[in-house]
Amino acid sequence: MKRLLLLPLIALLSALAAPVMPAAAEQTGPTPFPDVKDQAAWPGKGPLKVYPYMTDNRIAFWAKRAASKNAVVFVGDSQIGGWKQVNPATTSFPSTRLVVNRGIGGDTSRGVLWRLQEDVLDLQPTALVLLVGGNDLSAHGPTDLTIGNITAILDATEKAVPGIPVILCNLPPRNAPAAPIKQSELTKLNGQLADLAATRNNVTLFDSFSLFALPDGMPDPQYFAKDLIHLSAAGYEKMTAAMAKVFEEKGIGK
């Protein structure tokens, strides 16, 4: 009998003697970018670009996480990042309760895939607008890899928020000697984006190419900055008006 009483006592003493494991520290900022040379640390395939200001962007995003829950999230590269109307304070989407901008200049499709969880999915978005791939083209990345990354972005988003409305933007026209691309590759990528959108019931293709292209496929200068890559203020006004109509049609942000 005494032996039976000793067993719980021994177990208690053992538990008290066990080392106390410290609680995991609460994450206070975004996960640092991996080294671009460490290919295994990045999901997807294709070009990567990381600059110091990207970390600053992501720290700013992190500070707004609590206020950005359940928003319509715009994500991508500088074409999204420079879209001033995608801002809770100045939004031009009157039917939309909240829109937030998670675009970073210079980002690639693979970069967006890497930061998707913290910058987008953790916000529990109600809809997603995605425009990325221009920097993949500038880096002469194969379009098949770009589409693979974008497909992975859509897959991860659907898994996190089943049935979420997604507006998948094709790429606007461009003609920049300082950052040359093969126009045939732009056409190919936009065709692949259209095919991808057509396979998914919750994905709508937004044709930003036709919105800004001249009959010969070149960018209409009145809607572009001098570099003929980035949209001007007039370009963003036109983009906003066209996107607002899509939101209305799809019931996004209601």
C-alpha positions in Angstrom: 0.0 0.0 0.0 2.8 2.4 0.9 4.5 1.7 -2.4 1.3 2.7 -4.3 1.2 6.0 -2.4 4.8 6.7 -3.2 4.3 6.4 -7.0 2.2 9.6 -7.4 4.7 11.4 -5.0 7.6 10.3 -7.2 5.8 11.5 -10.3 5.1 14.9 -8.7 8.7 15.4 -7.6 9.9 14.4 -11.1 7.6 17.0 -12.7 8.8 19.7 -10.3 12.4 18.8 -11.1 11.9 19.0 -14.9 13.3 22.1 -16.6 10.7 24.8 -17.3 10.5 25.5 -21.1 10.2 29.2 -21.8 7.1 30.3 -23.7 7.6 31.0 -27.3 8.2 34.7 -27.9 5.4 36.5 -29.6 6.3 37.6 -33.1 6.7 41.3 -33.2 7.5 41.9 -36.8 7.6 40.3 -40.3 9.7 37.3 -40.9 13.0 38.6 -42.5 13.6 37.9 -46.2 15.8 34.8 -46.8 19.0 35.2 -48.6 18.3 35.2 -52.4 21.2 32.8 -52.8 19.4 30.3 -50.7 17.0 29.0 -53.3 15.6 26.3 -51.0 14.4 28.9 -48.5 12.0 30.3 -51.1 8.8 28.7 -52.4 8.2 28.6 -56.2 10.7 29.1 -59.0 12.1 31.9 -61.0 13.6 35.4 -60.4 13.9 37.0 -57.0 14.5 40.6 -56.1 15.1 41.8 -52.5 16.0 45.4 -51.7 16.3 47.1 -48.2 13.2 49.2 -48.8 11.2 46.0 -49.1 11.8 45.3 -45.4 10.7 48.8 -44.6 7.5 48.2 -46.6 6.8 45.0 -44.7 7.4 46.5 -41.3 4.9 49.2 -42.2 2.4 46.5 -43.3 2.9 44.7 -40.0 2.1 47.8 -38.0 -1.3 48.0 -39.7 -2.3 44.3 -39.4 -5.0 44.8 -36.7 -6.7 47.6 -38.7 -6.5 45.6 -42.0 -8.5 42.5 -41.0 -11.2 41.4 -43.4 -10.2 43.9 -46.1 -10.1 43.6 -49.8 -6.3 43.2 -50.2 -4.4 44.4 -53.3 -1.0 42.7 -53.7 1.7 42.7 -56.2 4.6 44.9 -57.4 4.9 48.6 -58.0 1.8 48.7 -60.2 -0.1 47.9 -57.1 2.2 49.7 -54.6 1.9 53.0 -56.5 -1.9 52.8 -56.6 -2.8 55.7 -54.2 -6.5 55.1 -54.3 -5.9 51.7 -52.7 -5.6 53.2 -49.3 -8.1 53.2 -46.4 -7.9 57.0 -46.0 -8.3 57.9 -49.7 -10.1 54.9 -51.2 -12.1 55.5 -54.4 -14.1 52.4 -54.0 -17.2 53.8 -52.2 -19.0 50.4 -52.1 -16.0 48.8 -50.4 -15.8 48.9 -46.6 -12.0 48.5 -46.5 -9.2 48.1 -49.0 -5.5 47.8 -48.2 -2.4 47.9 -50.4 0.2 45.3 -50.1 2.2 46.0 -53.2 6.0 46.3 -53.1 8.0 47.9 -56.0 10.4 45.5 -57.6 8.7 42.3 -56.3 8.3 39.2 -58.4 5.7 36.5 -58.4 7.9 34.3 -56.3 8.4 37.1 -53.8 4.7 37.6 -53.5 4.3 33.9 -53.0 6.9 34.0 -50.1 5.2 36.8 -48.3 1.6 35.9 -49.0 0.8 34.4 -45.6 2.0 37.3 -43.4 1.1 40.2 -45.8 -2.2 38.9 -47.1 -3.7 35.7 -45.7 -3.2 36.6 -42.0 -5.5 39.5 -42.7 -8.4 37.1 -43.4 -9.2 39.0 -46.6 -12.7 39.2 -48.1 -11.3 39.5 -51.6 -8.0 39.6 -53.4 -6.7 41.7 -56.3 -3.4 40.4 -57.7 -1.2 42.1 -60.3 2.4 40.7 -60.6 4.8 39.4 -63.2 6.3 42.5 -64.8 9.5 42.2 -62.9 9.7 38.5 -63.8 9.6 39.6 -67.4 12.3 42.3 -66.8 14.5 39.5 -65.3 13.7 37.3 -68.3 12.2 34.6 -66.2 10.3 31.9 -68.1 6.6 32.7 -68.2 5.8 29.1 -67.2 7.6 29.6 -63.9 5.7 32.9 -63.3 2.4 31.2 -64.0 3.4 28.4 -61.7 4.0 30.9 -58.9 0.8 32.7 -59.5 -1.1 29.4 -59.5 0.5 28.6 -56.1 -0.7 32.0 -54.9 -4.2 31.2 -56.0 -4.1 27.7 -54.5 -2.8 29.0 -51.1 -5.5 31.7 -51.0 -8.3 29.3 -51.9 -7.1 26.9 -49.2 -7.0 29.7 -46.6 -10.3 31.3 -47.6 -12.4 28.9 -49.7 -14.4 30.6 -52.5 -12.7 34.0 -51.9 -13.3 36.4 -54.9 -10.0 37.0 -56.7 -9.4 39.6 -59.4 -6.4 38.5 -61.4 -5.0 41.3 -63.5 -3.1 40.8 -66.6 -0.1 43.0 -67.3 -0.4 46.5 -68.8 1.5 47.3 -72.0 5.0 48.6 -71.7 7.8 49.9 -73.9 10.9 50.8 -71.8 14.4 50.6 -73.3 15.8 50.9 -69.7 14.1 47.7 -68.8 13.5 45.8 -72.0 11.3 42.8 -72.4 10.3 40.6 -75.3 6.8 41.8 -76.3 6.0 38.2 -77.3 6.7 37.1 -73.7 4.3 39.7 -72.4 1.6 38.5 -74.8 2.4 34.9 -73.8 2.1 35.6 -70.1 -1.1 37.5 -70.5 -2.5 34.6 -72.5 -1.5 32.2 -69.7 -3.2 34.5 -67.1 -6.4 34.4 -69.1 -6.3 30.6 -69.3 -5.6 30.4 -65.6 -8.5 32.6 -64.7 -10.8 30.6 -66.9 -10.2 27.4 -64.9 -11.4 28.9 -61.6 -15.0 29.9 -60.7 -13.9 32.4 -58.1 -11.3 34.2 -60.3 -12.1 37.1 -62.6 -9.6 38.3 -65.2 -9.1 42.1 -65.2 -7.8 43.2 -68.6 -5.5 46.0 -67.8 -3.6 45.5 -71.1 -6.6 46.4 -73.3 -7.4 49.3 -70.9 -4.1 51.1 -71.7 -2.9 49.7 -75.0 -2.8 51.5 -78.3 -4.0 49.6 -81.4 -0.4 48.5 -82.0 -0.1 47.0 -78.5 2.2 49.8 -77.2 1.3 51.8 -74.1 -0.8 54.9 -74.5 1.5 57.7 -73.2 -1.3 59.7 -71.6 -1.8 57.0 -69.0 1.9 56.3 -68.2 4.9 57.9 -66.5 7.8 58.8 -68.7 9.4 55.3 -68.3 6.4 53.8 -70.1 6.2 51.1 -67.5 4.4 52.6 -64.5 1.0 54.2 -64.6 0.5 57.9 -64.2 -2.1 59.6 -62.0 -4.4 59.6 -65.0 -3.7 55.9 -65.5 -4.6 55.1 -61.9 -7.8 57.1 -62.2 -8.8 55.0 -65.2 -7.8 51.8 -63.5 -9.7 52.7 -60.4 -12.9 53.5 -62.3 -12.7 50.2 -64.2 -11.9 48.1 -61.1 -14.8 49.8 -59.2 -17.2 48.5 -61.9 -15.8 45.0 -61.4 -16.3 45.2 -57.7 -19.9 46.3 -58.2 -20.6 43.5 -60.6 -19.1 40.9 -58.3 -20.5 42.3 -55.1 -17.0 42.7 -53.7 -16.7 44.7 -50.5 -20.4 44.9 -49.7 
